[in-house]
């Protein structure tokens, strides 16, 4: 006997995560949010804008911003489309390199759905094998 799907923590955590991902995708169409950290020789950034998640890294003399942590949230005047292509960038100047990737939310949503579905299938298979190896005997 297996438990109902609505009693599964995997189902509820996956549903909440999926709703958050879809909200972030919708929000990124007309708002931007970014976080960056800049050290002395290394900097990282993450931003959500134009239906994509942008991740960046700069090292050497390349700078993302002033040293420290920065958080931004802006409203953009125009609305962007839902589906964007995957893009990778790299820029090199004397003494530094900047690398960034633009991952569209549709790719993130597909990867999330595949991981959630795979985890659900694995859970179902594991529970089924456990119940088959230890059958409940009626006395």
N, C-alpha and C positions, 0 to 999 in steps of 0.2 A: 504494500500500500504506500503510495507516495503522497506527500503533502500538497496542498493546493498552491498554485503559483502565487497568489496574492499574499501568502504567508512567508514567502522567501525574501530574505534580506537582499539577496542579489537582485531580485526584481525591483524592489523599492529604491535601492541605491542607484541602480542603473536608470530607472525612470527619472529620478530627481536629477542625476547627472545629465541625462539626455535633454530634459527640459531646460536646464541651465545652458547647455551648449546651443540649443536652438534660440534661446533668448539672447545670448551673446552674439550669435550670427545676425539676428534681426537688429539688435542694438547697434552693431558695427556699420550698418548701412547708412546711418545719418549721424553717428557720434563717433568720436575717437577717444581712446583711452590708452595711455602708455605709462610704462614704468621703466626707469633706467638706473643703472648703477655705474659709476665711473670711479675707478681706482687710479693709481699713478701710472700704470702701464697697461691696464686691461679694463674694458668696459663692456657691459651687456645691456641690451634693451629688449623689451617686449611691448608690442602695441597691437591693438585691435582697431582696424580701420578698413572701410570699403569692402566688407564681406571677407576679410582675410586676417589671419594672425601673422604678424611680422615679427620675426626674431632676428636680432642682430648682435654682433660681437666686433669689437674694435681693439686692436692692440698696438703697442709701440706709440708713435706720435699721433695716431688717429684718435680723436676724441668724440665721444657721444654727447658729452655736456661737461658741466663743471663737476669736480670731484664730489662724491656723495650719492645719495639716493634721491630721485625725483619722481613724482607721480603727477600725471596730467589727465584731464578729462575735458573735452571740447565738443561743441555741437558744430557740425559742418553744414554749410548752407545748401548743399545738394545731396540728393539721395542716390546711392550707388546700387548697381545691379546685384543680383543674388549669386551669380556664378562667375568666378574669376579663375584664371589659369595659375598653375604653380610656377613660381619664379625664384631664381637664385641669383644673387649679386655678389660680386667681389671687386673691391677697389684697392689698389696698392699705390702708395706714394712713398717717397724716400723715408724710411724709418717706421712705417706702419701699414697695417692691412685692416680693412673693414670687410666683414662677410655678413650677409643677411639672406634670409629666406622668407618668402611670402607664401604662407600655406592657407589656401582658401578654406572657408568653413565647411564647404560641401565635402572636401576630402577628410577633414577632421570628423564630421558627422558619420561618414561611411566607415572610417576606421573604428570609431566608437561603437557603432551599431554592430560591426563585425566582431569586435572584442566582447561586447555584451552578449551577443548571440552565441559565440563560441563558449563563453563561460557558462551560459545557461545550458547549452548542449552537454558540456562536460559534467555539470552538476547533475543533470538528469541521468546521464549514463552511469555516473558513479553511484547515485542512489539506487538505480535499477539493479546494478550488479550487487550492491550490498543487500538488497531485499531478496534477490534470487539465491544468494549464497547462505542466507539465514531465513528460510521460510518460516512463517508463523504457523505453528501446528494447532489445529483445532482439537481439543480434547473432549 
